[in-house]
């Protein structure tokens, strides 16, 4: 039986069925003691106006496989029981759920997807979470999590998407354990401000299905490994505002068929900008500002005809961009709307900074 609720104000009169789906803004309250729902396999009440805690009984339905209460105003805590061990998917994102992730979360041995983004969950991430072997999607974005990411995350080898972003009390070490997540496609650790470590060479060699890698505003250091060139599916690489050092590896040019966004700004990188960056012809955003790059603006950047943003300020670059590079800003089919360098200045009787005409080449320059 497929059951669609229309114009209901509660679900207390629902007969036993296989699925329970309610349209947006039609349900305001979850009844307590829904024994009549024990036959349900799926409940989706997303985008309603539900408030209050989720009754314990909703986590004890013996046949329930999917639970979606996202985009409501629910409070209370996530509860797990052995009676709910058929659950494969839980989506509680965009509520006001608090408390901790239960230490017995591994009572859900079939769980493949856990989405708790945009809540008020606190405490540490229990190691038992990564004992759930089928887990593929984990979204803990924007909560109040603290402590360290458990090293046991390396056991969750079926993960395809992982989001810890906007938990600024969360930390730990990015190390070779993440190289075990060989099916990973999406990884976001933006604003995980206590995260340290470095991207190991093994990560680039093994996690080759990555489409999006965002580790920003953390304490992560080390060099960008040569193995980054193995990430042939990568579209977004954002390592901004960290402590990454060293050169941009020439192997970055091997991502020419996929990469659209490269953010390496606000690090302590150095050396010259390699010509290989000019091979990334699909790039729309190239942010290299606030590092220690030296030399000239490479002429190879003229190949980046899809660029919309190019920031090179806050470096030690000198000279004058080639006319071919300036054509990115003033050509007939130009897409470049922001091209920023350091303003030229005289230090010790020598001109430093980039001599770049505004607005016919650069859009602006930064003064010292």
Secondary structure in CASP SS format (residue, H / E / C, confidence):
PFRMAT SS
TARGET T0000
AUTHOR 0000-0000-0000
METHOD secondary structure of the structure
MODEL  1
X C 1.00
X E 1.00
X E 1.00
X E 1.00
X E 1.00
X C 1.00
X C 1.00
X C 1.00
X C 1.00
X C 1.00
X C 1.00
X C 1.00
X C 1.00
X C 1.00
X C 1.00
X C 1.00
X C 1.00
X C 1.00
X E 1.00
X E 1.00
X E 1.00
X E 1.00
X C 1.00
X C 1.00
X C 1.00
X C 1.00
X C 1.00
X C 1.00
X C 1.00
X C 1.00
X C 1.00
X C 1.00
X C 1.00
X C 1.00
X H 1.00
X H 1.00
X H 1.00
X C 1.00
X C 1.00
X C 1.00
X C 1.00
X E 1.00
X E 1.00
X E 1.00
X C 1.00
X C 1.00
X C 1.00
X C 1.00
X C 1.00
X C 1.00
X E 1.00
X E 1.00
X E 1.00
X C 1.00
X C 1.00
X H 1.00
X H 1.00
X H 1.00
X H 1.00
X C 1.00
X C 1.00
X C 1.00
X C 1.00
X C 1.00
X C 1.00
X E 1.00
X E 1.00
X E 1.00
X C 1.00
X C 1.00
X C 1.00
X C 1.00
X E 1.00
X E 1.00
X E 1.00
X C 1.00
X E 1.00
X C 1.00
X C 1.00
X C 1.00
X C 1.00
X H 1.00
X H 1.00
X H 1.00
X C 1.00
X C 1.00
X C 1.00
X C 1.00
X E 1.00
X E 1.00
X E 1.00
X C 1.00
X C 1.00
X C 1.00
X C 1.00
X C 1.00
X C 1.00
X E 1.00
X C 1.00
X E 1.00
X C 1.00
X C 1.00
X C 1.00
X C 1.00
X H 1.00
X H 1.00
X H 1.00
X C 1.00
X C 1.00
X C 1.00
X C 1.00
X C 1.00
X E 1.00
X E 1.00
X E 1.00
X C 1.00
X C 1.00
X C 1.00
X C 1.00
X C 1.00
X C 1.00
X E 1.00
X E 1.00
X C 1.00
X C 1.00
X C 1.00
X H 1.00
X H 1.00
X H 1.00
X H 1.00
X H 1.00
X C 1.00
X C 1.00
X C 1.00
X C 1.00
X C 1.00
X E 1.00
X E 1.00
X E 1.00
X C 1.00
X C 1.00
X C 1.00
X C 1.00
X E 1.00
X E 1.00
X E 1.00
X E 1.00
X E 1.00
X C 1.00
X C 1.00
X H 1.00
X H 1.00
X H 1.00
X H 1.00
X H 1.00
X C 1.00
X C 1.00
X C 1.00
X C 1.00
X C 1.00
X E 1.00
X E 1.00
X E 1.00
X C 1.00
X C 1.00
X C 1.00
X C 1.00
X C 1.00
X E 1.00
X E 1.00
X E 1.00
X E 1.00
X E 1.00
X E 1.00
X C 1.00
X H 1.00
X H 1.00
X H 1.00
X H 1.00
X H 1.00
X C 1.00
X C 1.00
X C 1.00
X C 1.00
X C 1.00
X E 1.00
X E 1.00
X E 1.00
X C 1.00
X C 1.00
X C 1.00
X C 1.00
X C 1.00
X E 1.00
X E 1.00
X E 1.00
X E 1.00
X E 1.00
X C 1.00
X C 1.00
X H 1.00
X H 1.00
X H 1.00
X H 1.00
X H 1.00
X H 1.00
X C 1.00
X C 1.00
X C 1.00
X C 1.00
X C 1.00
X E 1.00
X E 1.00
X E 1.00
X C 1.00
X C 1.00
X C 1.00
X C 1.00
X C 1.00
X C 1.00
X E 1.00
X C 1.00
X E 1.00
X C 1.00
X C 1.00
X H 1.00
X H 1.00
X H 1.00
X H 1.00
X H 1.00
X C 1.00
X C 1.00
X C 1.00
X C 1.00
X C 1.00
X E 1.00
X E 1.00
X E 1.00
X C 1.00
X C 1.00
X C 1.00
X C 1.00
X C 1.00
X C 1.00
X E 1.00
X E 1.00
X C 1.00
X C 1.00
X C 1.00
X H 1.00
X H 1.00
X H 1.00
X H 1.00
X H 1.00
X H 1.00
X C 1.00
X C 1.00
X C 1.00
X C 1.00
X C 1.00
X E 1.00
X E 1.00
X E 1.00
X C 1.00
X C 1.00
X C 1.00
X C 1.00
X E 1.00
X E 1.00
X E 1.00
X E 1.00
X E 1.00
X C 1.00
X C 1.00
X H 1.00
X H 1.00
X H 1.00
X H 1.00
X H 1.00
X C 1.00
X C 1.00
X C 1.00
X C 1.00
X C 1.00
X E 1.00
X E 1.00
X E 1.00
X C 1.00
X C 1.00
X C 1.00
X C 1.00
X E 1.00
X E 1.00
X E 1.00
X E 1.00
X E 1.00
X C 1.00
X C 1.00
X H 1.00
X H 1.00
X H 1.00
X H 1.00
X H 1.00
X C 1.00
X C 1.00
X C 1.00
X C 1.00
X C 1.00
X E 1.00
X E 1.00
X E 1.00
X C 1.00
X C 1.00
X C 1.00
X C 1.00
X E 1.00
X E 1.00
X E 1.00
X E 1.00
X E 1.00
X C 1.00
X C 1.00
X H 1.00
X H 1.00
X H 1.00
X H 1.00
X H 1.00
X H 1.00
X H 1.00
X H 1.00
X C 1.00
X C 1.00
X C 1.00
X C 1.00
X C 1.00
X C 1.00
X C 1.00
X E 1.00
X E 1.00
X E 1.00
X E 1.00
X E 1.00
X C 1.00
X C 1.00
X E 1.00
X E 1.00
X E 1.00
X C 1.00
X C 1.00
X E 1.00
X E 1.00
X E 1.00
X E 1.00
X E 1.00
X E 1.00
X C 1.00
X C 1.00
X E 1.00
X C 1.00
X C 1.00
X C 1.00
X E 1.00
X C 1.00
X E 1.00
X E 1.00
X E 1.00
X C 1.00
X C 1.00
END
